Amino acid sequence: MTERPVYSIIAPIYNEEGNIDALFERLSAVMEQIGEPWELIAVNDGSRDRSLELLRALHQRDPRVRVISFSRNFGHQIAVTAGLDYAAGQAVILIDADLQDPPEIIPQMIEKWKQGYDVVYAVREKREGESWFKVQTAKVFYRLVYRIAEIDIPLDTGDFRLMDRRVVVALRNMREHNPYIRGMTSWVGFRQSGVSYVREERHWGETKYPLGKMFRLALDAITGFSYFPLQVAMHASLALAVIAVLAIPVVALLRLATGQLIFEGQATTLIALLLLSSFQLFFFFIMGQYIARIYDEVRGRPLYVVSDVYGFEQRVEEDAQRVPAKGVVGTRALPDVDSNDAVADEHGGST
């Protein structure tokens, strides 16, 4: 297994014991048809079930399965980041372990890549097995991000995508503590294209993105790629200032004309104060999100900590001083496998 893989497939794993074998079987069937060397990098994100045990067994049966095991749960996007750090393939494919993103789409992605596209993302035409609320909130989220982001993030796309190695090298230099991978992939540029597919029902288990985590992901997307919330705060403050300035002569004229005070009573005053206070608190929350992201970055903590790796021993030995076999700290991207990664115009001979 010393041959460098052409394709690295990254699958974050968090309590997916019922999906692991099915994922590998379907991936193997697809990749055997491709007929080129490949590897599966499974990132165990602090699973509490038998996921790590099953992954180790898979690695023993097939060395193409390589495992990164975190010391605790660091989150889906950080797990993807670790996979990118370790990937050696000329093309890297991101896929979830729940099989909602069908591996059978991968050949279409590879075909696009060989045509010269550096990023091939999967566009969801339909979402099977998801509630009306989940579908509608996801639809609103994608369109909101699309409208307010400073870059064009394709609609209805998740992390399921193929990336050329030079895109991966660019992403490795973006060491963000609150990453939004699909936005970062759009930010780096290069030639990009999409393939359509129907998102399948989850094979086993429950979603790892309930409403709370979806809200957190939305905040990461918005604060990471848009200043729109801060601009809204500025425009709202200007609008309130204009209303206040215009209200002064209006109130004065009405007082002179009628001899009565306008908006009398404490109730009206309290309602106005509560309304203004709610606006202020909301905008404090928005500013707090940006400040919190700055705080995360300046602390300088590692993105992740690795407890064990399986299948990377040879790569680790090549740079043993900087990349120990245990306790790998992800503050920096791992060194590239060879110097060819610096060449921006090559697909590694795959085209």
C-alpha positions in Angstrom: 0.0 0.0 0.0 2.9 2.4 -0.7 1.3 3.6 -3.9 0.0 7.1 -3.5 -3.8 7.2 -4.0 -5.3 9.2 -6.8 -8.5 9.8 -4.7 -8.8 10.5 -1.0 -12.4 10.1 0.3 -13.0 11.9 3.6 -15.9 10.8 5.9 -16.4 12.4 9.3 -17.7 9.8 11.8 -19.7 10.6 14.9 -21.8 7.7 16.3 -22.3 6.0 13.0 -21.8 2.4 13.9 -24.8 1.3 11.8 -23.6 3.1 8.7 -19.9 2.3 8.5 -20.0 -1.1 6.8 -22.6 0.0 4.4 -20.7 3.1 3.5 -17.5 1.1 2.8 -19.3 -1.5 0.7 -20.9 1.1 -1.5 -17.7 3.2 -1.8 -15.7 0.1 -2.7 -18.2 -0.9 -5.4 -18.0 2.5 -6.9 -14.3 3.0 -6.7 -13.4 -0.5 -8.0 -15.2 0.6 -11.2 -13.0 3.7 -11.4 -9.9 1.4 -11.4 -7.5 3.9 -9.8 -5.8 3.9 -6.4 -7.9 5.4 -3.6 -8.1 5.7 0.2 -10.9 6.2 2.7 -10.0 8.6 5.5 -12.5 8.1 8.3 -12.3 10.8 11.0 -13.7 9.5 14.3 -15.0 12.7 15.9 -15.2 11.5 19.5 -17.8 8.8 18.8 -19.3 7.2 21.9 -20.6 4.0 20.2 -18.7 1.2 18.5 -17.7 3.4 15.5 -13.9 3.4 16.3 -13.9 -0.4 16.9 -15.6 -1.0 13.5 -13.2 1.4 11.8 -10.2 -0.4 13.2 -11.6 -3.7 12.0 -12.1 -2.3 8.5 -8.6 -1.0 8.5 -7.3 -4.5 9.4 -9.3 -6.0 6.6 -8.4 -3.3 4.0 -5.4 -1.0 4.5 -7.0 1.5 2.1 -9.2 2.5 5.1 -7.2 4.9 7.2 -8.5 6.3 10.5 -7.9 9.5 12.4 -9.4 9.4 15.9 -9.9 12.6 17.9 -9.3 12.9 21.6 -12.9 14.3 21.9 -15.7 15.7 19.7 -14.5 18.7 17.8 -17.3 19.1 15.4 -18.1 18.1 11.8 -16.3 20.9 10.0 -13.2 20.4 12.1 -13.3 16.7 11.3 -13.4 17.6 7.6 -10.4 19.9 8.1 -8.4 17.1 9.7 -9.2 14.9 6.8 -7.9 17.5 4.4 -4.7 17.8 6.4 -4.0 14.1 6.1 -5.3 13.5 2.5 -2.7 12.4 -0.1 -4.9 12.1 -3.1 -4.7 14.2 -6.2 -8.4 14.6 -5.9 -10.2 14.8 -2.5 -13.9 13.8 -2.0 -15.9 14.8 1.0 -18.9 12.6 1.9 -21.1 12.1 5.0 -21.2 8.7 6.6 -25.0 8.5 6.8 -25.3 7.7 3.0 -27.7 10.5 2.4 -25.1 11.6 -0.2 -25.0 8.6 -2.5 -21.4 7.4 -3.4 -22.8 6.4 -6.9 -22.5 10.2 -7.8 -18.7 10.1 -7.4 -18.0 8.9 -11.0 -19.8 12.0 -12.3 -17.7 14.2 -10.1 -14.5 12.4 -11.3 -15.5 12.9 -14.9 -16.0 16.6 -14.4 -12.6 16.8 -12.6 -10.9 15.1 -15.6 -12.5 17.7 -17.8 -10.5 20.3 -16.0 -12.8 21.5 -13.1 -11.0 22.0 -9.8 -14.1 21.8 -7.6 -17.2 19.7 -8.4 -20.0 20.2 -5.9 -23.2 18.1 -5.6 -26.5 20.1 -5.9 -29.5 18.7 -4.1 -32.5 18.5 -6.4 -34.7 16.8 -3.7 -34.3 15.7 -0.1 -35.8 12.3 0.8 -36.8 11.3 4.3 -36.6 14.8 5.8 -39.4 16.7 7.5 -41.1 19.7 5.9 -39.6 21.9 8.6 -36.1 20.7 7.9 -36.5 21.1 4.2 -37.9 24.6 4.4 -35.4 25.9 7.0 -32.5 24.5 4.9 -34.0 26.2 1.8 -34.3 29.6 3.6 -30.8 29.2 5.0 -29.1 28.6 1.7 -30.9 31.4 0.0 -30.2 33.8 2.8 -26.5 33.0 2.8 -26.4 33.3 -1.0 -27.9 36.8 -0.9 -25.8 38.3 1.8 -22.5 36.6 1.4 -19.7 38.5 -0.3 -18.9 35.5 -2.5 -21.2 33.3 -4.6 -21.9 30.1 -2.6 -23.9 27.7 -4.9 -27.5 27.1 -3.7 -28.6 23.8 -2.2 -25.1 22.4 -1.8 -23.6 20.7 1.2 -20.1 19.4 1.8 -20.5 16.6 -0.7 -17.9 17.6 -3.3 -14.7 16.8 -5.1 -11.7 19.1 -4.9 -8.4 19.1 -6.8 -5.3 18.9 -4.8 -4.3 22.5 -5.4 -7.7 23.5 -3.8 -7.0 21.3 -0.8 -3.5 23.0 -0.4 -5.2 26.4 -0.5 -7.8 25.3 2.2 -5.0 23.9 4.4 -3.7 27.5 4.8 -7.1 28.7 6.1 -6.8 27.6 9.7 -10.1 28.9 11.0 -11.6 27.8 14.3 -15.2 28.1 13.0 -14.8 26.9 9.4 -17.6 26.8 6.9 -16.1 24.5 4.3 -18.5 25.0 1.5 -18.0 28.8 1.8 -14.2 28.5 2.0 -14.3 26.3 -1.1 -16.1 29.0 -3.0 -13.8 31.7 -1.6 -10.6 30.1 -3.0 -12.0 30.3 -6.5 -10.7 28.0 -9.3 -12.9 26.4 -12.0 -16.0 25.0 -10.4 -19.0 23.0 -11.6 -21.9 21.1 -10.1 -23.7 17.8 -10.6 -27.3 17.3 -9.5 -28.6 14.4 -7.4 -31.4 13.4 -5.1 -30.4 13.3 -1.4 -31.4 9.9 0.0 -33.0 9.1 3.3 -30.5 8.5 6.1 -29.4 4.9 6.2 -29.3 4.5 10.0 -29.4 6.6 13.1 -30.4 10.2 13.7 -29.2 13.4 12.2 -26.1 15.0 13.6 -27.4 18.4 12.7 -30.4 19.2 14.8 -31.9 22.7 14.9 -29.3 24.0 17.4 -26.3 22.9 15.3 -27.9 24.1 12.2 -28.3 27.6 13.8 -24.6 27.5 14.8 -23.6 26.5 11.3 -25.7 29.4 9.9 -24.0 31.9 12.2 -20.6 30.5 11.1 -21.6 31.0 7.5 -23.0 34.5 7.9 -20.3 35.9 10.2 -17.6 34.2 8.2 -18.5 35.5 4.8 -20.7 38.6 5.3 -20.7 41.9 7.0 -24.4 42.3 6.3 -25.6 42.0 9.9 -23.3 44.9 10.9 -24.5 46.9 8.0 -28.1 46.3 9.0 -27.2 47.7 12.5 -25.8 50.8 11.0 -28.8 51.4 8.7 -31.2 50.8 11.5 -29.4 53.3 13.7 -29.5 55.9 10.9 -33.2 55.3 10.3 -34.0 55.7 14.0 -31.9 58.9 14.1 -33.8 60.3 11.1 -37.2 59.4 12.7 -36.1 61.2 15.9 -34.9 64.3 14.1 -38.1 64.5 12.0 -40.3 63.9 15.1 -39.0 66.9 16.9 -40.6 69.6 14.7 -43.7 67.5 14.2 -44.3 67.1 17.9 -43.6 70.9 18.4 -46.1 71.9 15.7 -48.8 69.6 17.0 -48.2 71.0 20.5 -48.6 74.5 19.3 -51.6 73.8 17.1 -53.6 71.7 19.6 -52.2 72.7 22.9 -52.0 69.0 23.9 -49.0 66.7 24.4 -48.6 63.9 22.0 -48.0 60.3 23.1 -48.9 61.0 26.7 -48.5 58.3 29.5 -45.9 56.0 30.9 -47.2 53.0 29.0 -46.3 54.5 25.6 -42.8 55.5 26.9 -42.2 52.0 28.3 -43.2 50.4 25.0 -40.9 52.6 23.0 -38.0 52.0 25.4 -38.5 48.2 25.3 -38.6 48.3 21.5 -35.4 50.3 21.3 -33.7 48.1 23.9 -34.6 44.9 22.0 -33.0 46.4 18.9 -29.9 47.3 20.9 -29.6 43.8 22.5 -30.0 42.1 19.1 -27.3 44.2 17.6 -25.1 43.6 20.6 -25.6 39.8 20.0 -24.6 40.3 16.3 -21.4 42.2 17.3 -20.7 39.6 20.0 -20.6 36.8 17.3 -17.9 38.7 15.4 -16.0 39.4 18.5 -16.3 35.8 19.6 -14.8 34.6 16.3 -11.9 37.0 16.8 -11.4 35.7 20.3 -11.3 32.1 19.0 -8.6 33.0 16.5 -6.3 35.0 18.8 -6.2 32.4 21.6 -4.1 30.3 19.3 -5.5 26.9 20.4 -5.1 23.9 18.1 -8.0 23.2 15.8 -8.1 19.6 16.9 -6.1 17.0 18.9 -5.7 13.4 17.6 -5.6 10.5 19.9 -4.7 7.7 17.5 -4.1 7.2 13.8 -4.4 3.9 11.8 -2.9 3.5 8.4 -0.8 6.7 8.4 2.3 5.3 10.0 4.4 5.5 6.9 3.5 9.1 6.3 4.0 10.0 9.9 7.5 8.4 9.9 8.4 10.6 6.9 8.1 13.6 9.2 8.2 12.1 12.6 9.5 15.2 14.4 6.7 17.4 13.3 3.9 14.9 13.1 4.0 12.4 16.0 1.8 9.3 15.7 -0.2 10.2 18.8 -1.4 13.5 20.1 -1.3 15.3 16.8 -2.2 18.9 17.3 -3.8 20.6 14.3 -2.6 24.2 14.6 -0.9 23.9 11.2 -1.6 21.9 8.1 0.4 18.7 7.8 3.3 18.9 5.2 2.3 17.9 1.7 3.3 14.5 0.6 5.6 15.8 -2.2 6.6 19.1 -3.8 4.4 18.6 -6.8 1.5 20.1 -4.8 3.1 23.5 -5.4 2.5 23.1 -9.1 -0.9 24.9 -9.6 -1.6 23.7 -13.1 -1.4 19.9 -12.7 -4.0 17.2 -12.1 -1.2 14.8 -11.3 -1.5 13.2 -14.7 -5.1 12.0 -14.2 -6.5 14.0 -17.1 
